Amino acid sequence: MSYQITNNGNIKLELEDGVIMLFPPEDNGTPEWRQYAAWLEEGNEPLPPDPEPEPEPLTPQQKLEAAGLSIEELKELLGL
């Protein structure tokens, strides 16, 4: 069994049989939350969140589209 903070702040409980449960960090009255609170009181700390994945780099075409330009408009701006 392991506890981990998720990237959105919830608590993830992963059991030995592979079952994963999510619950909010504040007391929601569930047995899982009470077990987590007791675990914390024993001096344990949950695992930190997984690192956020790096976004895929944009292609030149996507960058142009994000700027609201077409290839033809860019060529015109560059005098090509």
N, CA, C and O atoms as a CHARMM CRD file, in Angstrom:
* protein
*
  320
    1    1 MET  N      0.85200  -1.17400   0.00000 PROA 1      0.00000
    2    1 MET  CA     0.00000   0.00000   0.00000 PROA 1      0.00000
    3    1 MET  C      0.89400   1.23100   0.00000 PROA 1      0.00000
    4    1 MET  O      1.88700   1.29800   0.72400 PROA 1      0.00000
    5    2 SER  N      0.51900   2.21000  -0.83100 PROA 2      0.00000
    6    2 SER  CA     1.27600   3.46400  -0.84600 PROA 2      0.00000
    7    2 SER  C      0.32100   4.62800  -1.09300 PROA 2      0.00000
    8    2 SER  O     -0.71100   4.48900  -1.75000 PROA 2      0.00000
    9    3 TYR  N      0.69700   5.76900  -0.54900 PROA 3      0.00000
   10    3 TYR  CA    -0.05600   7.00200  -0.75000 PROA 3      0.00000
   11    3 TYR  C      0.79900   7.95500  -1.55700 PROA 3      0.00000
   12    3 TYR  O      2.01800   8.01300  -1.39600 PROA 3      0.00000
   13    4 GLN  N      0.13600   8.70400  -2.43400 PROA 4      0.00000
   14    4 GLN  CA     0.83900   9.69700  -3.24200 PROA 4      0.00000
   15    4 GLN  C     -0.08100  10.88700  -3.44900 PROA 4      0.00000
   16    4 GLN  O     -1.28800  10.72700  -3.63500 PROA 4      0.00000
   17    5 ILE  N      0.49100  12.07100  -3.41600 PROA 5      0.00000
   18    5 ILE  CA    -0.24900  13.27700  -3.77400 PROA 5      0.00000
   19    5 ILE  C     -0.30600  13.31100  -5.30000 PROA 5      0.00000
   20    5 ILE  O      0.71000  13.10400  -5.96300 PROA 5      0.00000
   21    6 THR  N     -1.48700  13.57200  -5.86100 PROA 6      0.00000
   22    6 THR  CA    -1.59900  13.66700  -7.31200 PROA 6      0.00000
   23    6 THR  C     -1.33800  15.10400  -7.75200 PROA 6      0.00000
   24    6 THR  O     -1.29300  16.01200  -6.92300 PROA 6      0.00000
   25    7 ASN  N     -1.16900  15.30500  -9.03300 PROA 7      0.00000
   26    7 ASN  CA    -0.89300  16.64100  -9.55400 PROA 7      0.00000
   27    7 ASN  C     -2.04300  17.60700  -9.32300 PROA 7      0.00000
   28    7 ASN  O     -1.82900  18.81900  -9.30200 PROA 7      0.00000
   29    8 ASN  N     -3.27100  17.09500  -9.14700 PROA 8      0.00000
   30    8 ASN  CA    -4.39400  18.00000  -8.87700 PROA 8      0.00000
   31    8 ASN  C     -4.69400  18.09900  -7.38300 PROA 8      0.00000
   32    8 ASN  O     -5.70600  18.68400  -6.99900 PROA 8      0.00000
   33    9 GLY  N     -3.82300  17.53200  -6.52600 PROA 9      0.00000
   34    9 GLY  CA    -3.93200  17.69300  -5.08500 PROA 9      0.00000
   35    9 GLY  C     -4.68400  16.59900  -4.36100 PROA 9      0.00000
   36    9 GLY  O     -4.74700  16.62100  -3.13100 PROA 9      0.00000
   37   10 ASN  N     -5.25700  15.64300  -5.07200 PROA 10     0.00000
   38   10 ASN  CA    -5.92800  14.52900  -4.40700 PROA 10     0.00000
   39   10 ASN  C     -4.90400  13.56300  -3.82600 PROA 10     0.00000
   40   10 ASN  O     -3.70800  13.66300  -4.10100 PROA 10     0.00000
   41   11 ILE  N     -5.39100  12.63600  -3.02500 PROA 11     0.00000
   42   11 ILE  CA    -4.55600  11.58200  -2.46800 PROA 11     0.00000
   43   11 ILE  C     -4.83900  10.31100  -3.25900 PROA 11     0.00000
   44   11 ILE  O     -5.99500   9.93400  -3.45400 PROA 11     0.00000
   45   12 LYS  N     -3.78300   9.65900  -3.70900 PROA 12     0.00000
   46   12 LYS  CA    -3.92400   8.39200  -4.43500 PROA 12     0.00000
   47   12 LYS  C     -3.46700   7.28000  -3.50500 PROA 12     0.00000
   48   12 LYS  O     -2.35200   7.30000  -2.98400 PROA 12     0.00000
   49   13 LEU  N     -4.34900   6.31300  -3.31000 PROA 13     0.00000
   50   13 LEU  CA    -4.03300   5.13400  -2.51100 PROA 13     0.00000
   51   13 LEU  C     -3.90500   3.96800  -3.46500 PROA 13     0.00000
   52   13 LEU  O     -4.86000   3.61600  -4.15600 PROA 13     0.00000
   53   14 GLU  N     -2.72800   3.36800  -3.50700 PROA 14     0.00000
   54   14 GLU  CA    -2.50300   2.20100  -4.36000 PROA 14     0.00000
   55   14 GLU  C     -2.31300   0.98800  -3.47100 PROA 14     0.00000
   56   14 GLU  O     -1.38600   0.93100  -2.66300 PROA 14     0.00000
   57   15 LEU  N     -3.20700   0.01700  -3.63100 PROA 15     0.00000
   58   15 LEU  CA    -3.17000  -1.20100  -2.82200 PROA 15     0.00000
   59   15 LEU  C     -2.28800  -2.25300  -3.47800 PROA 15     0.00000
   60   15 LEU  O     -1.96400  -2.15500  -4.66200 PROA 15     0.00000
   61   16 GLU  N     -1.90300  -3.26100  -2.69800 PROA 16     0.00000
   62   16 GLU  CA    -1.01400  -4.30400  -3.20100 PROA 16     0.00000
   63   16 GLU  C     -1.59300  -5.04600  -4.40500 PROA 16     0.00000
   64   16 GLU  O     -0.84900  -5.50700  -5.27000 PROA 16     0.00000
   65   17 ASP  N     -2.93600  -5.16200  -4.45900 PROA 17     0.00000
   66   17 ASP  CA    -3.56200  -5.89500  -5.56800 PROA 17     0.00000
   67   17 ASP  C     -3.73800  -5.03400  -6.81300 PROA 17     0.00000
   68   17 ASP  O     -4.39600  -5.45000  -7.76600 PROA 17     0.00000
   69   18 GLY  N     -3.15200  -3.83000  -6.81000 PROA 18     0.00000
   70   18 GLY  CA    -3.20900  -2.96300  -7.97200 PROA 18     0.00000
   71   18 GLY  C     -4.39500  -2.01900  -8.00400 PROA 18     0.00000
   72   18 GLY  O     -4.49500  -1.18800  -8.90700 PROA 18     0.00000
   73   19 VAL  N     -5.30000  -2.12800  -7.03400 PROA 19     0.00000
   74   19 VAL  CA    -6.45500  -1.23400  -6.97600 PROA 19     0.00000
   75   19 VAL  C     -5.98100   0.15400  -6.58100 PROA 19     0.00000
   76   19 VAL  O     -5.17700   0.31300  -5.66200 PROA 19     0.00000
   77   20 ILE  N     -6.48500   1.15100  -7.28300 PROA 20     0.00000
   78   20 ILE  CA    -6.12100   2.54000  -6.99700 PROA 20     0.00000
   79   20 ILE  C     -7.38400   3.29800  -6.61500 PROA 20     0.00000
   80   20 ILE  O     -8.40000   3.22000  -7.30400 PROA 20     0.00000
   81   21 MET  N     -7.30900   4.02800  -5.51400 PROA 21     0.00000
   82   21 MET  CA    -8.42200   4.85100  -5.06500 PROA 21     0.00000
   83   21 MET  C     -7.93500   6.28600  -4.95700 PROA 21     0.00000
   84   21 MET  O     -6.79800   6.53300  -4.55700 PROA 21     0.00000
   85   22 LEU  N     -8.79600   7.23400  -5.31400 PROA 22     0.00000
   86   22 LEU  CA    -8.48700   8.65300  -5.17200 PROA 22     0.00000
   87   22 LEU  C     -9.47200   9.26600  -4.19100 PROA 22     0.00000
   88   22 LEU  O    -10.65700   8.93300  -4.19800 PROA 22     0.00000
   89   23 PHE  N     -8.97300  10.16900  -3.34200 PROA 23     0.00000
   90   23 PHE  CA    -9.86600  10.89500  -2.44700 PROA 23     0.00000
   91   23 PHE  C     -9.25600  12.26200  -2.16700 PROA 23     0.00000
   92   23 PHE  O     -8.04700  12.44500  -2.30700 PROA 23     0.00000
   93   24 PRO  N    -10.09900  13.23400  -1.76600 PROA 24     0.00000
   94   24 PRO  CA    -9.59200  14.59300  -1.54500 PROA 24     0.00000
   95   24 PRO  C     -8.70800  14.65700  -0.29900 PROA 24     0.00000
   96   24 PRO  O     -8.81000  13.80300   0.58200 PROA 24     0.00000
   97   25 PRO  N     -7.84300  15.66500  -0.22500 PROA 25     0.00000
   98   25 PRO  CA    -6.93800  15.77100   0.91300 PROA 25     0.00000
   99   25 PRO  C     -7.64400  16.19000   2.20200 PROA 25     0.00000
  100   25 PRO  O     -7.10900  15.97100   3.28900 PROA 25     0.00000
  101   26 GLU  N     -8.84000  16.79000   2.10300 PROA 26     0.00000
  102   26 GLU  CA    -9.55900  17.18200   3.30900 PROA 26     0.00000
  103   26 GLU  C    -10.43300  16.01000   3.77500 PROA 26     0.00000
  104   26 GLU  O    -10.75900  15.11400   2.99600 PROA 26     0.00000
  105   27 ASP  N    -10.80000  16.03700   5.04200 PROA 27     0.00000
  106   27 ASP  CA   -11.57800  14.94400   5.64400 PROA 27     0.00000
  107   27 ASP  C    -12.92400  14.81200   4.94700 PROA 27     0.00000
  108   27 ASP  O    -13.75500  15.71900   4.99500 PROA 27     0.00000
  109   28 ASN  N    -13.12600  13.67100   4.29900 PROA 28     0.00000
  110   28 ASN  CA   -14.41000  13.43000   3.64800 PROA 28     0.00000
  111   28 ASN  C    -15.18400  12.31700   4.35300 PROA 28     0.00000
  112   28 ASN  O    -16.20400  11.85800   3.84000 PROA 28     0.00000
  113   29 GLY  N    -14.71000  11.87400   5.53100 PROA 29     0.00000
  114   29 GLY  CA   -15.44000  10.92800   6.34600 PROA 29     0.00000
  115   29 GLY  C    -15.36600   9.47200   5.91400 PROA 29     0.00000
  116   29 GLY  O    -16.00100   8.61900   6.53400 PROA 29     0.00000
  117   30 THR  N    -14.61000   9.16700   4.87500 PROA 30     0.00000
  118   30 THR  CA   -14.54200   7.77900   4.42400 PROA 30     0.00000
  119   30 THR  C    -13.54500   6.99300   5.27200 PROA 30     0.00000
  120   30 THR  O    -12.64300   7.57600   5.87300 PROA 30     0.00000
  121   31 PRO  N    -13.70800   5.67400   5.32100 PROA 31     0.00000
  122   31 PRO  CA   -12.72000   4.85600   6.05000 PROA 31     0.00000
  123   31 PRO  C    -11.31200   5.01900   5.47600 PROA 31     0.00000
  124   31 PRO  O    -10.33300   4.99900   6.22100 PROA 31     0.00000
  125   32 GLU  N    -11.20800   5.17800   4.15600 PROA 32     0.00000
  126   32 GLU  CA    -9.89100   5.35300   3.52100 PROA 32     0.00000
  127   32 GLU  C     -9.22000   6.63600   4.00400 PROA 32     0.00000
  128   32 GLU  O     -8.01500   6.66200   4.25600 PROA 32     0.00000
  129   33 TRP  N    -10.01700   7.69900   4.13100 PROA 33     0.00000
  130   33 TRP  CA    -9.43400   8.95200   4.59200 PROA 33     0.00000
  131   33 TRP  C     -8.99400   8.82500   6.04100 PROA 33     0.00000
  132   33 TRP  O     -7.92500   9.31700   6.40300 PROA 33     0.00000
  133   34 ARG  N     -9.79600   8.17700   6.87800 PROA 34     0.00000
  134   34 ARG  CA    -9.41400   8.00900   8.28300 PROA 34     0.00000
  135   34 ARG  C     -8.14300   7.16100   8.40000 PROA 34     0.00000
  136   34 ARG  O     -7.29300   7.43000   9.24800 PROA 34     0.00000
  137   35 GLN  N     -8.01600   6.14800   7.55700 PROA 35     0.00000
  138   35 GLN  CA    -6.80400   5.30800   7.54400 PROA 35     0.00000
  139   35 GLN  C     -5.60000   6.15600   7.12200 PROA 35     0.00000
  140   35 GLN  O     -4.51200   6.02500   7.68200 PROA 35     0.00000
  141   36 TYR  N     -5.80800   7.02400   6.13000 PROA 36     0.00000
  142   36 TYR  CA    -4.73200   7.90900   5.66700 PROA 36     0.00000
  143   36 TYR  C     -4.31900   8.86200   6.79000 PROA 36     0.00000
  144   36 TYR  O     -3.12600   9.06200   7.02000 PROA 36     0.00000
  145   37 ALA  N     -5.29100   9.45200   7.49000 PROA 37     0.00000
  146   37 ALA  CA    -4.98500  10.38200   8.58200 PROA 37     0.00000
  147   37 ALA  C     -4.19600   9.67600   9.68400 PROA 37     0.00000
  148   37 ALA  O     -3.24900  10.24600  10.22600 PROA 37     0.00000
  149   38 ALA  N     -4.57600   8.44700  10.01900 PROA 38     0.00000
  150   38 ALA  CA    -3.84100   7.68700  11.04100 PROA 38     0.00000
  151   38 ALA  C     -2.42600   7.39800  10.56400 PROA 38     0.00000
  152   38 ALA  O     -1.47900   7.46200  11.34900 PROA 38     0.00000
  153   39 TRP  N     -2.27800   7.08700   9.29900 PROA 39     0.00000
  154   39 TRP  CA    -0.96500   6.81300   8.71000 PROA 39     0.00000
  155   39 TRP  C     -0.07800   8.05100   8.81500 PROA 39     0.00000
  156   39 TRP  O      1.10400   7.95300   9.14500 PROA 39     0.00000
  157   40 LEU  N     -0.67300   9.23600   8.52500 PROA 40     0.00000
  158   40 LEU  CA     0.07900  10.48800   8.64900 PROA 40     0.00000
  159   40 LEU  C      0.49100  10.74500  10.09600 PROA 40     0.00000
  160   40 LEU  O      1.61100  11.18600  10.35600 PROA 40     0.00000
  161   41 GLU  N     -0.41300  10.46900  11.03900 PROA 41     0.00000
  162   41 GLU  CA    -0.11700  10.69400  12.46000 PROA 41     0.00000
  163   41 GLU  C      1.04200   9.83300  12.94700 PROA 41     0.00000
  164   41 GLU  O      1.70900  10.18200  13.92100 PROA 41     0.00000
  165   42 GLU  N      1.28100   8.72000  12.28100 PROA 42     0.00000
  166   42 GLU  CA     2.41200   7.85300  12.62600 PROA 42     0.00000
  167   42 GLU  C      3.73800   8.42500  12.13300 PROA 42     0.00000
  168   42 GLU  O      4.79300   7.83400  12.36300 PROA 42     0.00000
  169   43 GLY  N      3.68900   9.57700  11.45500 PROA 43     0.00000
  170   43 GLY  CA     4.90600  10.21500  10.96800 PROA 43     0.00000
  171   43 GLY  C      5.24000   9.91700   9.51600 PROA 43     0.00000
  172   43 GLY  O      6.30900  10.29400   9.03500 PROA 43     0.00000
  173   44 ASN  N      4.34900   9.25100   8.82300 PROA 44     0.00000
  174   44 ASN  CA     4.58400   8.92900   7.41100 PROA 44     0.00000
  175   44 ASN  C      4.28600  10.13200   6.52800 PROA 44     0.00000
  176   44 ASN  O      3.55000  11.04100   6.91200 PROA 44     0.00000
  177   45 GLU  N      4.86800  10.11800   5.35000 PROA 45     0.00000
  178   45 GLU  CA     4.61800  11.17000   4.36000 PROA 45     0.00000
  179   45 GLU  C      4.27800  10.52300   3.03000 PROA 45     0.00000
  180   45 GLU  O      4.90700   9.54000   2.63800 PROA 45     0.00000
  181   46 PRO  N      3.27000  11.07700   2.31900 PROA 46     0.00000
  182   46 PRO  CA     2.93700  10.52000   1.00100 PROA 46     0.00000
  183   46 PRO  C      4.02500  10.84800  -0.01400 PROA 46     0.00000
  184   46 PRO  O      4.79900  11.79100   0.15500 PROA 46     0.00000
  185   47 LEU  N      4.06000  10.06100  -1.05000 PROA 47     0.00000
  186   47 LEU  CA     4.99000  10.34000  -2.15000 PROA 47     0.00000
  187   47 LEU  C      4.60200  11.64700  -2.81500 PROA 47     0.00000
  188   47 LEU  O      3.42000  11.99200  -2.84000 PROA 47     0.00000
  189   48 PRO  N      5.56400  12.38300  -3.35500 PROA 48     0.00000
  190   48 PRO  CA     5.23000  13.63200  -4.05400 PROA 48     0.00000
  191   48 PRO  C      4.54000  13.33100  -5.38400 PROA 48     0.00000
  192   48 PRO  O      4.57100  12.19900  -5.86600 PROA 48     0.00000
  193   49 PRO  N      3.91400  14.35900  -5.97500 PROA 49     0.00000
  194   49 PRO  CA     3.27900  14.15400  -7.28400 PROA 49     0.00000
  195   49 PRO  C      4.29900  13.76200  -8.34200 PROA 49     0.00000
  196   49 PRO  O      5.47900  14.10200  -8.25100 PROA 49     0.00000
  197   50 ASP  N      3.82000  13.04400  -9.33900 PROA 50     0.00000
  198   50 ASP  CA     4.67700  12.73400 -10.48400 PROA 50     0.00000
  199   50 ASP  C      5.01200  14.03300 -11.20100 PROA 50     0.00000
  200   50 ASP  O      4.19800  14.95600 -11.20100 PROA 50     0.00000
  201   51 PRO  N      6.18500  14.13100 -11.81000 PROA 51     0.00000
  202   51 PRO  CA     6.51100  15.35600 -12.55000 PROA 51     0.00000
  203   51 PRO  C      5.55000  15.54300 -13.71800 PROA 51     0.00000
  204   51 PRO  O      5.11500  14.58100 -14.35000 PROA 51     0.00000
  205   52 GLU  N      5.23700  16.78900 -13.98300 PROA 52     0.00000
  206   52 GLU  CA     4.38000  17.10800 -15.12600 PROA 52     0.00000
  207   52 GLU  C      5.14200  16.76800 -16.40400 PROA 52     0.00000
  208   52 GLU  O      6.33100  17.07100 -16.50500 PROA 52     0.00000
  209   53 PRO  N      4.48200  16.14400 -17.38100 PROA 53     0.00000
  210   53 PRO  CA     5.17800  15.83400 -18.63000 PROA 53     0.00000
  211   53 PRO  C      5.49300  17.11300 -19.40800 PROA 53     0.00000
  212   53 PRO  O      4.73700  18.08300 -19.37900 PROA 53     0.00000
  213   54 GLU  N      6.61200  17.08500 -20.09400 PROA 54     0.00000
  214   54 GLU  CA     6.99800  18.21900 -20.92600 PROA 54     0.00000
  215   54 GLU  C      6.06500  18.27600 -22.13700 PROA 54     0.00000
  216   54 GLU  O      5.79900  17.24800 -22.76100 PROA 54     0.00000
  217   55 PRO  N      5.57100  19.46000 -22.47000 PROA 55     0.00000
  218   55 PRO  CA     4.71100  19.54200 -23.65500 PROA 55     0.00000
  219   55 PRO  C      5.50600  19.26700 -24.92600 PROA 55     0.00000
  220   55 PRO  O      6.70000  19.55600 -25.00400 PROA 55     0.00000
  221   56 GLU  N      4.82700  18.70800 -25.91000 PROA 56     0.00000
  222   56 GLU  CA     5.46100  18.46600 -27.20600 PROA 56     0.00000
  223   56 GLU  C      5.79600  19.82000 -27.84200 PROA 56     0.00000
  224   56 GLU  O      4.97400  20.73500 -27.80000 PROA 56     0.00000
  225   57 PRO  N      6.97600  19.96100 -28.42300 PROA 57     0.00000
  226   57 PRO  CA     7.30300  21.23000 -29.07900 PROA 57     0.00000
  227   57 PRO  C      6.38900  21.45400 -30.28600 PROA 57     0.00000
  228   57 PRO  O      6.02100  20.51600 -30.99400 PROA 57     0.00000
  229   58 LEU  N      6.03900  22.71100 -30.49400 PROA 58     0.00000
  230   58 LEU  CA     5.19300  23.04800 -31.62900 PROA 58     0.00000
  231   58 LEU  C      5.99400  23.00500 -32.92200 PROA 58     0.00000
  232   58 LEU  O      7.18300  23.32300 -32.94600 PROA 58     0.00000
  233   59 THR  N      5.32500  22.60700 -33.99000 PROA 59     0.00000
  234   59 THR  CA     5.93900  22.65700 -35.31200 PROA 59     0.00000
  235   59 THR  C      5.90500  24.09800 -35.79700 PROA 59     0.00000
  236   59 THR  O      5.13100  24.90300 -35.27800 PROA 59     0.00000
  237   60 PRO  N      6.72800  24.43800 -36.78200 PROA 60     0.00000
  238   60 PRO  CA     6.65200  25.79900 -37.33300 PROA 60     0.00000
  239   60 PRO  C      5.23700  26.14300 -37.82200 PROA 60     0.00000
  240   60 PRO  O      4.78300  27.27500 -37.65200 PROA 60     0.00000
  241   61 GLN  N      4.55300  25.18900 -38.41700 PROA 61     0.00000
  242   61 GLN  CA     3.18500  25.43100 -38.88800 PROA 61     0.00000
  243   61 GLN  C      2.25600  25.75600 -37.71900 PROA 61     0.00000
  244   61 GLN  O      1.43900  26.67200 -37.81200 PROA 61     0.00000
  245   62 GLN  N      2.37700  25.01500 -36.62800 PROA 62     0.00000
  246   62 GLN  CA     1.54700  25.27400 -35.45000 PROA 62     0.00000
  247   62 GLN  C      1.85400  26.64000 -34.84500 PROA 62     0.00000
  248   62 GLN  O      0.94800  27.33400 -34.38500 PROA 62     0.00000
  249   63 LYS  N      3.13300  27.02800 -34.84500 PROA 63     0.00000
  250   63 LYS  CA     3.50600  28.34300 -34.33500 PROA 63     0.00000
  251   63 LYS  C      2.88700  29.44600 -35.18500 PROA 63     0.00000
  252   63 LYS  O      2.39200  30.44100 -34.65600 PROA 63     0.00000
  253   64 LEU  N      2.91600  29.26700 -36.50200 PROA 64     0.00000
  254   64 LEU  CA     2.28600  30.25100 -37.38600 PROA 64     0.00000
  255   64 LEU  C      0.79200  30.35100 -37.10900 PROA 64     0.00000
  256   64 LEU  O      0.24700  31.45000 -37.00100 PROA 64     0.00000
  257   65 GLU  N      0.13000  29.19800 -36.99500 PROA 65     0.00000
  258   65 GLU  CA    -1.30100  29.18700 -36.73400 PROA 65     0.00000
  259   65 GLU  C     -1.62100  29.85100 -35.39900 PROA 65     0.00000
  260   65 GLU  O     -2.61200  30.57200 -35.29100 PROA 65     0.00000
  261   66 ALA  N     -0.78900  29.61500 -34.37700 PROA 66     0.00000
  262   66 ALA  CA    -1.00500  30.23000 -33.07400 PROA 66     0.00000
  263   66 ALA  C     -0.87500  31.74900 -33.15700 PROA 66     0.00000
  264   66 ALA  O     -1.53000  32.47300 -32.40700 PROA 66     0.00000
  265   67 ALA  N     -0.02900  32.23000 -34.07000 PROA 67     0.00000
  266   67 ALA  CA     0.14800  33.66500 -34.27100 PROA 67     0.00000
  267   67 ALA  C     -0.90500  34.23400 -35.20900 PROA 67     0.00000
  268   67 ALA  O     -0.96400  35.44600 -35.41900 PROA 67     0.00000
  269   68 GLY  N     -1.73900  33.36000 -35.77700 PROA 68     0.00000
  270   68 GLY  CA    -2.78200  33.82500 -36.68300 PROA 68     0.00000
  271   68 GLY  C     -2.26600  34.14400 -38.07500 PROA 68     0.00000
  272   68 GLY  O     -2.86600  34.94400 -38.79200 PROA 68     0.00000
  273   69 LEU  N     -1.15300  33.52100 -38.46600 PROA 69     0.00000
  274   69 LEU  CA    -0.56900  33.77100 -39.78000 PROA 69     0.00000
  275   69 LEU  C     -0.63300  32.52800 -40.64900 PROA 69     0.00000
  276   69 LEU  O     -0.52000  31.40200 -40.16500 PROA 69     0.00000
  277   70 SER  N     -0.81400  32.75500 -41.92600 PROA 70     0.00000
  278   70 SER  CA    -0.68300  31.66200 -42.88800 PROA 70     0.00000
  279   70 SER  C      0.71800  31.73200 -43.48100 PROA 70     0.00000
  280   70 SER  O      1.42700  32.72000 -43.29100 PROA 70     0.00000
  281   71 ILE  N      1.10800  30.70800 -44.18500 PROA 71     0.00000
  282   71 ILE  CA     2.41900  30.71000 -44.84100 PROA 71     0.00000
  283   71 ILE  C      2.47500  31.82800 -45.87000 PROA 71     0.00000
  284   71 ILE  O      3.49500  32.50400 -46.00800 PROA 71     0.00000
  285   72 GLU  N      1.38900  32.01700 -46.58000 PROA 72     0.00000
  286   72 GLU  CA     1.35900  33.08100 -47.58400 PROA 72     0.00000
  287   72 GLU  C      1.51800  34.45200 -46.93600 PROA 72     0.00000
  288   72 GLU  O      2.22500  35.30700 -47.46800 PROA 72     0.00000
  289   73 GLU  N      0.87200  34.67100 -45.79700 PROA 73     0.00000
  290   73 GLU  CA     1.01300  35.95000 -45.09500 PROA 73     0.00000
  291   73 GLU  C      2.45000  36.15100 -44.60400 PROA 73     0.00000
  292   73 GLU  O      2.97600  37.26200 -44.66100 PROA 73     0.00000
  293   74 LEU  N      3.07300  35.09300 -44.13100 PROA 74     0.00000
  294   74 LEU  CA     4.46600  35.19100 -43.67300 PROA 74     0.00000
  295   74 LEU  C      5.38200  35.52700 -44.84400 PROA 74     0.00000
  296   74 LEU  O      6.26300  36.37800 -44.72600 PROA 74     0.00000
  297   75 LYS  N      5.16900  34.84700 -45.99000 PROA 75     0.00000
  298   75 LYS  CA     5.97200  35.15100 -47.16600 PROA 75     0.00000
  299   75 LYS  C      5.82000  36.60000 -47.57100 PROA 75     0.00000
  300   75 LYS  O      6.79500  37.25400 -47.94200 PROA 75     0.00000
  301   76 GLU  N      4.59100  37.10700 -47.50100 PROA 76     0.00000
  302   76 GLU  CA     4.35000  38.50400 -47.86400 PROA 76     0.00000
  303   76 GLU  C      5.08300  39.44300 -46.91000 PROA 76     0.00000
  304   76 GLU  O      5.68600  40.42800 -47.33600 PROA 76     0.00000
  305   77 LEU  N      5.02500  39.12400 -45.60300 PROA 77     0.00000
  306   77 LEU  CA     5.72700  39.94300 -44.61600 PROA 77     0.00000
  307   77 LEU  C      7.23600  39.95400 -44.85800 PROA 77     0.00000
  308   77 LEU  O      7.90000  40.96900 -44.65100 PROA 77     0.00000
  309   78 LEU  N      7.76500  38.81700 -45.29500 PROA 78     0.00000
  310   78 LEU  CA     9.20100  38.70500 -45.51800 PROA 78     0.00000
  311   78 LEU  C      9.62100  39.16200 -46.91000 PROA 78     0.00000
  312   78 LEU  O     10.80900  39.19100 -47.23100 PROA 78     0.00000
  313   79 GLY  N      8.63500  39.52000 -47.73800 PROA 79     0.00000
  314   79 GLY  CA     8.94400  39.98200 -49.09700 PROA 79     0.00000
  315   79 GLY  C      9.39900  38.85900 -49.99600 PROA 79     0.00000
  316   79 GLY  O     10.23000  39.06900 -50.88000 PROA 79     0.00000
  317   80 LEU  N      8.87400  37.68200 -49.78600 PROA 80     0.00000
  318   80 LEU  CA     9.26000  36.52600 -50.62200 PROA 80     0.00000
  319   80 LEU  C      8.21500  36.24500 -51.66900 PROA 80     0.00000
  320   80 LEU  O      8.36800  35.31300 -52.45900 PROA 80     0.00000
